[in-house]
Amino acid sequence: MRVTRLYDSKSPVLSMEFFPPRNEKAEAGFGTIVDELFEMDPDYMSVTFGAGGSNRDGSYQAVKTMMDKSIPTVAYLAGYGMAPEEIIEVLDRYRDMGIKTIFVIRGDQPQQEGFAPHPDSFSYASDLIAFIKKRYDFTLGCAGYPEGHQEAESLEKDIEYLKAKVDNGAEYVVAQTFYDNRFYFDYVERCRFAGVTVPIIPGIMPVYSVKMARILAKVCGSTITPELEALMTEVDPDDKQAVLSMGMDFATDQCRGLLNGGAPGLHLYTMDRSSPTVEVVRRLRSENFFRETKVPTAR
Ligand SMILES: Cc1cc2nc3c(=O)[nH]c(=O)nc-3n(C[C@H](O)[C@H](O)[C@H](O)COP(=O)(O)OP(=O)(O)OC[C@H]3O[C@@H](n4cnc5c(N)ncnc54)[C@H](O)[C@@H]3O)c2cc1C
């Protein structure tokens, strides 16, 4: 499945992201979670990749689980530190599994002690994309950062580098999670001004736990807005149901705002949990947000 064909033919496109299960228990439940979410009729699902190739077998297995269920699947490649030959090995494997779309990210230095990047590894995703584009017929996607990537000198520079990824072959962008839709709409406007014309898809991560949300916001460089801060302070962090309910309400509101504002799709970071994503999508569907429309006007 080539993701760009979806973005070219319908709006909004619904996608869901998973990471490969991290232990045997998670592995045992992974197929069920995928099934529960696939029942919500997403247009495609995607599987992340451990930078440096860590847990690549887990990614292959998760991709295979989805492909065996005939789910339209996107595989990720985070090439940090990997030798070009290793990258080729991974891509050959995905090609042989029938994957047509690869989401290409650079990744970061893995936490693994003693990990040393291969001397011929790629410093930036734009170089990785150029390398892949020359050798394969995959449709490629890349990451964008509405609040700017943490290492970037400025948002302007970061968008300049995003344009390099697109110029080198990326055909769609999935945005890092954010909690204020103004970051996304402002980013799209700046990208268009900079000449980035491909679809830019907002990434939404419901709050699953207050502690985890704070950690992830730091890792992802996503600002916790005063509104969300107030909600996270008010809720009892140990009352799992209350936290989930608050997170689902907040995420649903965000999604409504994004779709009403013309976003070409929603990419939901599931964190390999089914119930919050199921509930957010169920609510949006009951409000007719996923009634199919023709090619988007605002991409
Ligand atoms: C939707 C999404 C999915 C992700 N999935 C994964 C995953 O599966 N596995 C994983 O490990 N990580 C994943 N990440 C995280 C990602 O790997 C990190 O954010 C990483 O730090 C940057 O990756 P990138 O591809 O955006 O890098 P790049 O686009 O290379 O950018 C990295 C930094 O370098 C700067 N830069 C780019 N080009 C240049 C240049 N030519 N000169 C100087 N500076 C430059 C950029 O401004 C930025 O600050 C994901 C992120 C997103 C948004």
The ligand as an ORCA input file, in Angstrom:
! r2SCAN-3c Opt
* xyz 0 1
  C       6.221     10.545     13.452
  C       7.534     10.190     14.093
  C       7.924      8.848     14.138
  C       9.144      8.483     14.704
  N       9.498      7.163     14.715
  C      10.677      6.794     15.242
  C      11.098      5.430     15.198
  O      10.412      4.551     14.680
  N      12.310      5.127     15.738
  C      13.124      6.077     16.299
  O      14.202      5.730     16.750
  N      12.753      7.370     16.341
  C      11.559      7.753     15.832
  N      11.199      9.080     15.847
  C      12.057     10.046     16.525
  C      13.192     10.581     15.618
  O      14.054      9.558     15.243
  C      13.971     11.643     16.392
  O      13.161     12.760     16.590
  C      15.311     12.048     15.820
  O      15.975     12.879     16.779
  C      15.247     12.865     14.546
  O      14.892     12.131     13.474
  P      14.590     12.878     12.073
  O      14.378     11.872     11.066
  O      13.574     13.924     12.256
  O      16.040     13.574     11.850
  P      16.566     14.676     10.896
  O      15.547     15.122      9.922
  O      17.860     14.222     10.376
  O      16.814     15.900     11.888
  C      17.559     15.742     13.089
  C      18.106     17.088     13.546
  O      19.146     17.509     12.656
  C      18.865     18.787     12.066
  N      19.330     18.689     10.682
  C      18.760     17.997      9.659
  N      19.527     18.110      8.544
  C      20.600     18.871      8.874
  C      21.748     19.341      8.161
  N      21.931     19.040      6.875
  N      22.658     20.088      8.822
  C      22.483     20.403     10.154
  N      21.398     19.995     10.874
  C      20.484     19.239     10.242
  C      17.346     18.960     12.203
  O      16.977     20.307     12.276
  C      17.087     18.232     13.520
  O      17.368     19.077     14.590
  C       9.988      9.484     15.272
  C       9.592     10.830     15.232
  C       8.388     11.182     14.639
  C       7.977     12.635     14.598
*
